[in-house]
């Protein structure tokens, strides 16, 4: 009579069953041969391990590694410490159960990984790669359940660094502070935009023993240097005057950024350009400051137009205003004038006038010689007003820094989206060759889109070769996830039938290395990113997902909430006198020129 052969799986199960029986049999047989008990025990243990390795029953949800290793350790202790059967038997059973538990945990580790964290790991750069320009961030990361140490090596900061993350994710504490420290150590010249002054300024001061440090802060005159961003030495022609005029007006009216070519916007820019360049040419720029320009714009129309018309280089700019005045087109003229005068009256403050009308320092901070640090302080409560002035400084600063043959320089912007940087995209594209590194921290890409528009914001994001991203959500998380790319990830599935038989299947698929959901759930201090390398210093693993180490702190020197440790001698009456002096100088200029007519 023919019988059908058993399926292969059933045959394997039968073999494994007999291995378990043989293991138990050897264990029991040893007690009938006391002289060979240890050999029988050893053989029994080997068969037990092989049987468990071949196949195990279905997993119980109460299985844990701690329980499994505890059962194995306790079982070995009872198994080998005595020859008493009543102690060896519990030891044998304990080892068998512990081995089964650990094997099931090894095979089924994906069951408890509900967020797929195990598969969303990948190798990262563990080498420290340095050069004279780099900054390097110590970190640790998870690889297949193992915590490993790593380095985020920004070996080419001149290609731009963009830091994205919601408030509290650790952008300043874990990244920006380390950049400041390391760039000071490597003798960079630094410009630091300190949005929450004096937080970053105190950090820079703690390390700045080899640098000359200067501060510009409109709320702390006793700590601030004075600097004229439209000094005659910074404006060489009418185009540079127009660039400065456009920057200050767009900074005061961010909605104008999205209206290129608008009649009212261009009229305001032309009028401010004419006034600025007139003072640039008048007596070799003796009165060429923004406060003098603001006061000049308060002059009655007839006197102002008559004054400006005498300068041939600004006649074309002022002619539309004169025509409207002569034709008595009062509504049009008021609209053209109001765009400038109303915007600039926001700056009519004795403190602002005082800072903008002096020359304690120059903006060529990357000149050869002793490296310089310039900290530009802002105030979140007055960000719209001070941000416009800072934008003007940035326009002048970029022209000074982006020149060949100077010292390497680092621009660090905390809350970059709170200030308008004219031609930021062009600066990123060209400053690299002149060894200027730009670091920009934002909370969300939508901030850039709101300030610069979609196209320019996308250009700025795409041009930054190094990207570091903390916890963000929504569209920004999706965009960043796509930038980081995909990796091949293993997939494992298990099925259990009614007979408690387990089958496993394995596959691979191409998935996002850091999906948007993972970026949205990052903790403070956790960052994902991608870096740019050099032809002579390639980096194998450019993408990272890690936990940054807390940066070093200079003990006893850094108090973010404290006041900077430097103050200038300051007399408040000087500020008021300077305010009145500027007004009287413009009044005298207008009267003098009217008398010469």
C-alpha positions as CSV (number, residue, x, y, z in Angstrom):
1,X,0.0,0.0,0.0
2,X,1.5,3.4,-1.1
3,X,1.5,6.3,1.4
4,X,2.0,9.9,0.5
5,X,5.3,11.4,1.8
6,X,5.0,14.0,4.5
7,X,5.5,17.6,3.3
8,X,9.0,19.0,3.9
9,X,7.8,21.3,6.6
10,X,6.2,18.4,8.5
11,X,9.4,16.4,8.1
12,X,11.5,19.3,9.5
13,X,9.1,19.7,12.4
14,X,9.4,15.9,13.1
15,X,13.2,16.2,13.2
16,X,13.1,19.1,15.5
17,X,10.7,17.3,17.8
18,X,13.1,14.3,18.0
19,X,16.0,16.7,18.7
20,X,14.0,18.0,21.7
21,X,13.3,14.4,22.8
22,X,17.0,13.4,22.4
23,X,18.1,16.4,24.4
24,X,15.7,15.5,27.2
25,X,16.7,11.8,27.0
26,X,20.4,12.6,27.3
27,X,19.7,14.8,30.3
28,X,17.9,12.0,32.0
29,X,20.3,9.3,31.0
30,X,23.2,11.2,32.6
31,X,21.8,10.4,36.1
32,X,22.1,6.7,35.3
33,X,25.8,7.2,34.6
34,X,27.1,9.5,37.4
35,X,30.7,9.3,36.2
36,X,29.7,10.8,32.8
37,X,27.0,13.2,34.0
38,X,28.8,16.3,32.8
39,X,29.3,14.9,29.4
40,X,25.6,14.0,29.1
41,X,24.6,17.4,30.3
42,X,26.9,19.1,27.7
43,X,25.5,17.0,24.9
44,X,21.9,17.6,26.0
45,X,22.6,21.4,26.1
46,X,24.0,21.4,22.6
47,X,21.0,19.5,21.2
48,X,18.7,21.9,23.0
49,X,20.4,25.0,21.5
50,X,20.2,23.4,18.0
51,X,16.6,22.5,18.4
52,X,15.7,26.0,19.5
53,X,17.7,27.6,16.7
54,X,15.9,25.5,14.1
55,X,12.4,26.2,15.1
56,X,10.4,27.7,18.0
57,X,6.7,28.0,18.9
58,X,4.7,31.2,18.5
59,X,5.7,34.3,20.4
60,X,4.0,35.2,23.6
61,X,3.4,38.9,24.0
62,X,5.0,38.9,27.5
63,X,8.4,37.9,26.1
64,X,11.2,40.4,26.8
65,X,15.0,40.3,26.5
66,X,15.4,40.9,30.2
67,X,13.2,37.9,31.0
68,X,14.9,35.7,28.4
69,X,18.5,36.4,29.5
70,X,17.4,36.1,33.2
71,X,16.0,32.7,32.6
72,X,19.1,31.5,30.7
73,X,21.4,32.8,33.4
74,X,19.4,31.3,36.2
75,X,19.0,28.0,34.4
76,X,22.8,27.7,33.7
77,X,23.4,28.3,37.4
78,X,21.1,25.5,38.5
79,X,22.2,23.3,35.6
80,X,25.9,23.3,36.4
81,X,26.2,24.1,40.0
82,X,25.0,20.7,41.3
83,X,24.3,17.2,40.3
84,X,21.0,17.0,42.1
85,X,18.2,16.1,39.7
86,X,15.6,18.2,41.6
87,X,17.7,21.3,40.9
88,X,19.0,20.4,37.4
89,X,15.5,19.8,36.0
90,X,14.2,23.4,36.7
91,X,17.5,24.7,35.3
92,X,17.0,22.7,32.1
93,X,13.5,23.9,31.7
94,X,14.5,27.5,32.5
95,X,17.2,27.4,29.9
96,X,14.9,26.0,27.2
97,X,12.2,28.6,27.9
98,X,14.8,31.4,27.9
99,X,16.4,30.3,24.6
100,X,12.9,30.1,23.0
101,X,12.1,33.6,24.3
102,X,15.3,35.2,22.9
103,X,15.0,33.5,19.6
104,X,11.5,34.7,19.1
105,X,12.5,38.2,20.1
106,X,15.3,38.1,17.5
107,X,13.0,37.0,14.7
108,X,10.1,39.1,15.7
109,X,11.7,42.4,16.7
110,X,9.5,44.2,14.2
111,X,6.3,43.3,16.1
112,X,6.9,46.0,18.8
113,X,8.4,48.5,16.4
114,X,5.1,50.2,15.6
115,X,6.7,53.3,14.1
116,X,9.3,51.3,12.0
117,X,12.2,52.9,13.8
118,X,14.3,49.8,13.4
119,X,14.1,49.8,9.6
120,X,14.5,53.6,9.3
121,X,18.2,53.5,10.3
122,X,21.2,53.6,8.1
123,X,25.0,53.9,8.3
124,X,26.3,57.3,9.1
125,X,29.7,59.0,9.1
126,X,31.6,57.9,12.2
127,X,35.0,59.5,11.3
128,X,36.0,62.9,12.3
129,X,36.8,64.8,9.0
130,X,38.4,68.1,9.6
131,X,40.1,70.9,7.7
132,X,41.0,74.5,8.3
133,X,37.5,75.7,7.4
134,X,35.2,72.9,8.7
135,X,33.0,72.7,11.8
136,X,32.2,69.3,13.3
137,X,29.3,68.3,15.5
138,X,29.6,65.3,17.8
139,X,26.5,63.0,17.7
140,X,25.2,59.5,18.3
141,X,22.8,57.5,16.2
142,X,20.9,54.3,16.1
143,X,21.8,51.5,13.7
144,X,19.7,48.3,13.8
145,X,19.1,48.7,17.5
146,X,22.7,49.6,18.4
147,X,23.6,53.1,19.6
148,X,26.8,54.3,17.8
149,X,28.9,57.5,17.9
150,X,29.1,59.7,14.8
151,X,30.2,63.0,13.5
152,X,28.4,65.6,11.4
153,X,31.3,67.0,9.4
154,X,30.5,70.3,7.6
155,X,33.8,70.3,5.7
156,X,32.7,72.9,3.2
157,X,30.7,75.6,5.0
158,X,31.2,78.0,2.1
159,X,28.5,76.2,0.2
160,X,26.0,77.5,2.7
161,X,24.3,75.9,5.7
162,X,20.6,76.0,6.3
163,X,19.2,75.0,9.7
164,X,15.5,74.4,10.0
165,X,13.5,73.6,13.1
166,X,10.5,74.7,15.1
167,X,11.0,76.8,18.3
168,X,12.7,74.7,21.0
169,X,14.1,72.0,18.8
170,X,17.7,73.0,19.7
171,X,18.9,74.9,16.6
172,X,20.8,77.6,18.7
173,X,21.9,75.4,21.6
174,X,23.1,72.4,19.7
175,X,24.3,73.8,16.4
176,X,24.7,77.6,16.1
177,X,26.7,77.9,19.4
178,X,29.1,75.2,18.3
179,X,29.6,76.9,14.9
180,X,30.4,80.2,16.7
181,X,32.9,78.5,19.0
182,X,34.7,76.5,16.2
183,X,34.8,79.4,13.7
184,X,36.4,81.6,16.3
185,X,38.9,78.9,17.1
186,X,39.8,78.7,13.4
187,X,40.3,82.5,13.2
188,X,37.3,83.3,11.0
189,X,36.0,86.8,10.9
190,X,32.4,86.7,12.1
191,X,29.1,88.6,11.6
192,X,26.5,87.3,14.0
193,X,22.9,88.3,13.8
194,X,21.7,88.0,17.4
195,X,17.9,88.1,17.2
196,X,17.5,87.7,20.9
197,X,20.4,89.9,22.0
198,X,22.7,89.3,23.9
199,X,22.4,85.5,23.8
200,X,24.9,84.8,21.0
201,X,26.9,87.9,21.7
202,X,27.8,86.5,25.2
203,X,28.8,83.2,23.6
204,X,31.0,85.0,21.1
205,X,32.6,87.1,23.8
206,X,33.5,84.0,25.8
207,X,35.7,82.7,23.0
208,X,36.8,86.0,21.4
209,X,40.2,86.5,23.1
210,X,41.9,86.4,19.7
211,X,39.4,88.7,18.0
212,X,38.2,92.3,18.1
213,X,34.6,92.2,19.0
214,X,32.1,95.0,18.2
215,X,28.3,95.3,18.9
216,X,25.6,97.3,17.2
217,X,22.4,97.3,19.3
218,X,19.8,100.0,19.1
219,X,18.4,99.2,22.6
220,X,21.8,99.2,24.4
221,X,23.6,102.3,23.4
222,X,26.1,101.9,26.2
223,X,27.3,98.6,24.7
224,X,27.0,99.6,21.0
225,X,29.4,101.0,18.5
226,X,28.2,103.6,16.0
227,X,28.3,102.8,12.3
228,X,27.0,104.5,9.2
229,X,25.7,101.9,6.6
230,X,25.5,104.6,3.8
231,X,28.9,106.1,4.5
232,X,30.4,107.7,1.3
233,X,33.1,105.1,1.2
234,X,30.4,102.4,0.8
235,X,28.4,104.1,-2.0
236,X,30.5,104.6,-5.2
237,X,27.8,105.2,-7.8
238,X,24.1,105.7,-8.3
239,X,23.4,102.0,-8.6
240,X,24.7,101.3,-5.1
241,X,22.7,104.2,-3.8
242,X,19.6,102.7,-5.4
243,X,20.3,99.3,-4.0
244,X,20.6,100.8,-0.5
245,X,17.4,102.8,-0.9
246,X,15.5,99.7,-2.1
247,X,16.8,97.6,0.7
248,X,15.6,100.0,3.5
249,X,12.2,100.5,1.9
250,X,11.6,96.8,1.3
251,X,12.7,96.1,4.8
252,X,10.2,98.5,6.2
253,X,7.4,97.3,3.8
254,X,7.9,93.6,3.3
255,X,4.8,93.4,1.2
256,X,6.6,95.5,-1.5
257,X,9.0,92.6,-2.1
258,X,6.3,90.8,-4.0
259,X,5.5,93.9,-6.1
260,X,8.5,94.3,-8.4
261,X,7.9,97.1,-11.0
262,X,4.9,98.6,-9.1
263,X,4.6,102.3,-9.9
264,X,4.2,103.4,-6.3
265,X,7.1,101.2,-5.1
266,X,9.5,102.3,-7.8
267,X,8.5,106.0,-7.2
268,X,9.4,105.6,-3.5
269,X,12.7,103.9,-4.4
270,X,13.6,106.6,-6.9
271,X,12.9,109.5,-4.5
272,X,14.9,107.9,-1.7
273,X,17.7,107.2,-4.1
274,X,17.8,110.8,-5.3
275,X,18.0,112.2,-1.8
276,X,20.6,109.7,-0.7
277,X,22.8,110.2,-3.7
278,X,22.5,114.0,-3.5
279,X,23.9,113.9,0.0
280,X,26.6,111.5,-1.2
281,X,27.7,114.1,-3.7
282,X,27.2,117.2,-1.6
283,X,30.5,118.4,-0.1
284,X,32.0,114.9,-0.6
285,X,29.3,113.2,1.5
286,X,29.6,115.3,4.6
287,X,26.0,114.7,5.4
288,X,25.6,111.3,3.8
289,X,23.8,109.4,6.6
290,X,20.3,107.9,6.8
291,X,19.2,110.3,9.5
292,X,20.1,113.2,7.3
293,X,18.2,111.7,4.4
294,X,15.1,111.2,6.6
295,X,15.3,114.9,7.7
296,X,15.9,116.1,4.1
297,X,12.6,114.3,3.1
298,X,10.7,116.5,5.6
299,X,11.6,119.6,3.5
300,X,8.6,121.3,1.8
301,X,8.1,120.0,-1.8
302,X,9.0,123.1,-3.7
303,X,12.3,123.5,-1.8
304,X,13.2,119.8,-2.0
305,X,12.6,119.5,-5.7
306,X,14.5,122.7,-6.4
307,X,17.4,121.4,-4.4
308,X,17.6,118.0,-6.0
309,X,17.1,119.3,-9.5
310,X,20.4,121.1,-9.4
311,X,22.3,117.8,-9.3
312,X,22.5,116.4,-12.9
313,X,23.0,112.8,-11.8
314,X,19.6,112.7,-10.0
315,X,17.6,114.8,-12.3
316,X,16.1,111.8,-14.1
317,X,15.0,110.3,-10.9
318,X,13.3,113.4,-9.6
319,X,11.7,114.7,-12.8
320,X,8.4,112.7,-12.5
321,X,7.9,114.3,-9.1
322,X,8.5,117.8,-10.4
323,X,6.2,117.2,-13.3
324,X,3.4,116.1,-10.9
325,X,4.1,119.2,-8.8
326,X,4.0,121.6,-11.7
327,X,0.8,120.0,-13.1
328,X,-0.8,120.2,-9.7
329,X,-1.4,116.5,-9.6
330,X,-1.6,116.7,-5.9
331,X,-3.2,113.2,-5.3
332,X,-0.5,111.5,-7.3
333,X,2.3,113.5,-5.8
334,X,1.0,112.8,-2.2
335,X,0.9,109.1,-3.0
336,X,4.4,109.1,-4.4
337,X,5.8,111.0,-1.5
338,X,3.9,109.2,1.3
339,X,5.4,105.8,0.4
340,X,8.8,107.2,1.4
341,X,8.1,109.6,4.2
342,X,5.6,107.5,6.1
343,X,7.9,104.5,5.9
344,X,11.0,106.4,7.1
345,X,9.3,108.2,9.9
346,X,9.3,104.9,11.8
347,X,13.0,105.4,12.2
348,X,12.8,108.9,13.6
349,X,14.3,108.1,17.0
350,X,17.2,109.8,18.7
351,X,18.7,106.4,19.5
352,X,18.5,105.2,15.9
353,X,19.9,108.5,14.7
354,X,22.8,108.2,17.1
355,X,23.9,104.8,16.0
356,X,23.5,105.5,12.2
357,X,25.3,108.8,12.2
358,X,28.7,107.7,13.7
359,X,31.7,105.9,12.4
360,X,33.3,103.9,15.3
361,X,33.9,100.9,13.0
362,X,34.0,99.9,9.4
363,X,32.1,97.0,7.8
364,X,35.1,95.3,6.1
365,X,35.4,92.9,9.1
366,X,37.2,90.3,7.0
367,X,40.1,92.6,6.1
368,X,43.6,91.1,6.6
369,X,45.0,91.4,10.0
370,X,43.4,90.7,13.4
371,X,40.1,88.9,12.8
372,X,36.9,90.9,13.7
373,X,33.6,89.9,15.1
374,X,30.5,92.1,14.6
375,X,27.4,91.2,16.6
376,X,24.2,92.8,15.3
377,X,21.5,92.8,18.0
378,X,17.8,92.9,17.3
379,X,14.7,92.9,19.6
380,X,11.8,90.6,18.9
381,X,9.4,93.3,20.0
382,X,10.8,95.8,17.5
383,X,11.9,93.3,14.8
384,X,10.1,95.0,12.0
385,X,11.8,98.4,12.6
386,X,15.3,97.2,13.5
387,X,15.1,94.5,10.9
388,X,14.9,97.1,8.1
389,X,18.0,98.9,9.4
390,X,19.9,95.6,9.7
391,X,18.9,94.8,6.1
392,X,20.7,98.0,5.1
393,X,23.8,97.0,7.1
394,X,23.7,93.6,5.3
395,X,23.6,95.3,1.9
396,X,26.7,97.3,2.7
397,X,28.3,94.4,4.5
398,X,27.9,92.0,1.6
399,X,29.6,94.4,-0.8
400,X,32.6,94.6,1.6
401,X,32.9,90.9,2.4
402,X,32.4,89.5,-1.1
403,X,35.8,90.5,-2.4
404,X,38.8,88.3,-3.2
405,X,42.0,88.3,-1.1
406,X,40.5,88.7,2.3
407,X,40.3,86.6,5.5
408,X,37.8,83.8,5.6
409,X,34.5,85.0,7.0
410,X,31.4,83.5,8.6
411,X,27.9,85.0,8.5
412,X,25.6,83.5,11.2
413,X,21.9,84.4,11.2
414,X,19.8,83.4,14.1
415,X,16.1,83.6,12.8
416,X,17.2,84.5,9.3
417,X,13.6,85.1,8.2
418,X,13.2,88.1,10.5
419,X,15.5,90.2,8.3
420,X,15.4,90.9,4.6
421,X,18.8,90.1,3.0
422,X,18.7,91.7,-0.5
423,X,20.1,89.3,-3.1
424,X,20.7,86.6,-0.6
425,X,20.5,84.0,-3.4
426,X,23.1,85.8,-5.5
427,X,25.3,86.2,-2.4
428,X,25.2,82.4,-1.7
429,X,26.1,81.7,-5.3
430,X,29.2,84.0,-5.4
431,X,30.5,84.4,-1.9
432,X,31.8,80.8,-1.8
433,X,34.8,81.6,-4.0
434,X,35.8,84.4,-1.6
435,X,35.7,82.2,1.4
436,X,32.5,83.5,3.0
437,X,30.4,80.9,4.8
438,X,26.8,81.6,5.4
439,X,24.7,79.9,8.1
440,X,20.9,80.6,8.1
441,X,18.5,79.4,10.8
442,X,14.8,79.4,10.2
443,X,11.8,77.9,11.8
444,X,10.0,76.8,8.7
445,X,10.4,77.2,4.9
446,X,7.0,79.0,4.8
447,X,8.7,81.9,6.7
448,X,11.1,82.4,3.7
449,X,8.2,82.1,1.3
450,X,6.3,84.8,3.1
451,X,9.3,87.2,3.1
452,X,10.9,86.4,-0.3
453,X,8.1,84.8,-2.3
454,X,8.0,81.1,-3.4
455,X,10.6,81.2,-6.1
456,X,13.3,83.1,-4.2
457,X,12.7,81.1,-1.1
458,X,13.0,77.8,-3.1
459,X,16.3,79.1,-4.6
460,X,17.7,79.9,-1.1
461,X,16.8,76.5,0.2
462,X,18.1,74.6,-2.8
463,X,21.4,76.6,-2.9
464,X,22.4,75.7,0.6
465,X,24.7,72.7,0.2
466,X,24.5,71.7,3.9
467,X,21.0,71.2,5.5
468,X,20.3,70.4,9.1
469,X,16.7,69.9,10.1
470,X,15.2,69.5,13.5
471,X,11.5,68.9,14.3
472,X,9.2,70.5,11.7
473,X,5.8,69.5,10.4
474,X,3.6,69.8,7.3
475,X,4.9,70.8,3.9
476,X,8.4,71.6,5.2
477,X,8.8,68.1,6.7
478,X,7.7,66.6,3.3
479,X,10.1,68.8,1.3
480,X,13.0,68.0,3.6
481,X,12.3,64.3,3.5
482,X,12.5,64.3,-0.3
483,X,15.8,66.1,-0.1
484,X,17.3,63.4,2.1
485,X,16.3,60.7,-0.5
486,X,15.5,57.0,-0.1
487,X,17.3,53.9,1.2
488,X,16.8,50.2,0.7
489,X,15.0,48.9,3.9
490,X,14.3,45.3,4.9
491,X,10.7,44.1,5.5
492,X,9.8,41.2,7.7
493,X,6.4,39.6,8.2
494,X,5.2,36.7,10.3
495,X,2.1,34.6,10.2
496,X,0.8,32.1,12.9
497,X,-1.7,29.4,12.2
498,X,-4.1,27.7,14.6
499,X,-1.5,25.1,15.3
500,X,0.8,27.8,16.6
501,X,3.1,27.2,13.6
502,X,5.1,30.3,12.6
503,X,6.3,31.3,9.1
504,X,8.4,34.3,8.2
505,X,8.9,36.2,5.0
506,X,11.6,38.8,4.2
507,X,11.7,41.5,1.4
508,X,13.3,44.8,0.7
509,X,11.8,48.1,-0.5
510,X,13.0,51.6,-1.4
511,X,11.6,54.0,1.2
512,X,12.4,57.5,2.4
513,X,15.5,57.5,4.6
514,X,13.9,60.0,7.0
515,X,10.1,60.1,6.3
516,X,8.1,63.2,7.0
517,X,6.5,61.5,10.0
518,X,9.9,60.9,11.5
519,X,10.9,64.5,11.0
520,X,7.7,65.7,12.7
521,X,8.4,63.6,15.8
522,X,12.1,64.5,16.4
523,X,12.9,65.4,20.0
524,X,14.9,68.4,21.0
525,X,18.5,67.9,20.0
526,X,17.7,65.4,17.3
527,X,18.5,66.4,13.8
528,X,18.4,65.0,10.3
529,X,20.4,66.4,7.4
530,X,22.6,66.1,4.4
531,X,26.0,67.7,3.9
532,X,28.2,68.7,1.0
533,X,31.8,67.5,0.6
534,X,34.9,68.5,-1.4
535,X,36.5,66.8,-4.3
536,X,39.7,66.2,-2.3
537,X,37.8,65.2,0.9
538,X,34.8,63.0,-0.1
539,X,32.3,61.9,2.5
540,X,30.8,58.4,1.9
541,X,27.7,58.9,4.1
542,X,26.3,62.4,3.6
543,X,22.8,61.8,5.1
544,X,22.4,61.7,8.9
545,X,19.8,61.2,11.6
546,X,21.3,61.6,15.0
547,X,21.2,63.1,18.5
548,X,23.6,66.0,18.9
549,X,25.8,66.2,22.0
550,X,25.4,69.2,24.3
551,X,28.0,71.7,23.2
552,X,30.9,72.7,25.4
553,X,30.4,75.7,27.6
554,X,33.0,78.0,29.0
555,X,32.6,77.6,32.7
556,X,31.6,80.8,34.5
557,X,31.8,82.9,31.3
558,X,28.6,82.3,29.4
559,X,25.3,83.5,30.7
560,X,22.8,83.8,27.9
561,X,20.4,85.9,30.0
562,X,23.2,88.1,31.3
563,X,24.6,91.4,30.1
564,X,27.7,91.5,27.9
565,X,30.8,92.2,29.9
566,X,31.6,95.5,28.2
567,X,30.2,99.0,28.4
568,X,31.2,102.3,26.9
569,X,31.1,105.6,28.6
570,X,27.8,107.1,27.7
571,X,26.0,110.4,28.2
572,X,22.3,110.4,27.4
573,X,22.4,114.1,26.6
574,X,24.7,113.4,23.7
575,X,22.0,111.4,22.0
576,X,19.5,114.3,22.2
577,X,22.1,116.8,21.1
578,X,23.0,114.6,18.1
579,X,19.3,114.4,17.1
580,X,18.9,118.2,17.1
581,X,22.2,118.7,15.4
582,X,21.2,116.5,12.4
583,X,17.9,118.5,12.0
584,X,19.7,121.8,12.2
585,X,22.4,120.7,9.7
586,X,19.7,119.8,7.1
587,X,17.8,123.0,7.7
588,X,20.9,125.0,7.3
589,X,21.8,123.1,4.1
590,X,18.4,123.8,2.5
591,X,18.5,127.5,3.5
592,X,22.1,127.9,2.3
593,X,21.3,126.3,-1.1
594,X,18.1,128.3,-1.4
595,X,20.1,131.5,-0.9
596,X,22.5,130.5,-3.6
597,X,19.7,130.0,-6.1
